[in-house]
Amino acid sequence: MQCPYCGSTEIRKNGKRRGKQNHICTKCDRQFIDVYDPPKGYSEEIKQECLKMYLNGMGFRRIERVKGVHHTTIIFGVKQLGEKLADVPEESVIPEVGELDELETFIGSKKTKFGCGQQ
C-alpha cells in the first residue's frame, strides 16, 4: 500500500473512521483510508426521467413521491442544467399578451376584532 499524497510505502494503521480502517503515512503525516468509494449518485436514466417529468409540468415534490429522489436533488439538477443553457437574446418587440400565474391575496381587515365574533 502507498500513501496517495507522497507515494511512500511507510504507513501504519491509525484507528477506524466511519467503519473503515484509517492509515497514517510516517513520512508526510497525512491520514487516509485504504479503500475510497466515491459518493454514489443517481443514474443518468433517473436524472433524465426526473427532468422530463419536471418539463411536463410535474412539481418537485410529486416527482419525489413517484421516483424516490429528494426534491432538493431535483431542484439542484434543474439549476445545473439551466446554467448550461445559452442566454436568451433580448427581444426588441414588447408582446401584447402576457401570461401570469394565478395568485390570490387578501387585502383588508377581519370583520371581527374580538373573541368569537362578539363585540
C-alpha positions, 0 to 999 in steps of 0.5 A: 500500500502507498500513501496517495499524497507522497507515494511512500510505502511507510504507513501504519494503521491509525484507528477506524473512521466511519467503519473503515480502517484509517492509515497514517503515512510516517513520512508526510503525516497525512491520514487516509483510508485504504479503500475510497468509494466515491459518493454514489449518485443517481443514474443518468436514466433517473436524472433524465426521467426526473427532468422530463417529468419536471418539463411536463409540468410535474412539481418537485415534490410529486416527482419525489413521491413517484421516483424516490429522489429528494426534491432538493436533488431535483431542484439542484439538477434543474439549476445545473442544467439551466446554467448550461443553457445559452442566454436568451437574446433580448427581444426588441418587440414588447408582446401584447399578451402576457401570461401570469400565474394565478395568485390570490391575496387578501387585502383588508381587515377581519370583520371581527376584532374580538373573541368569537365574533362578539363585540 
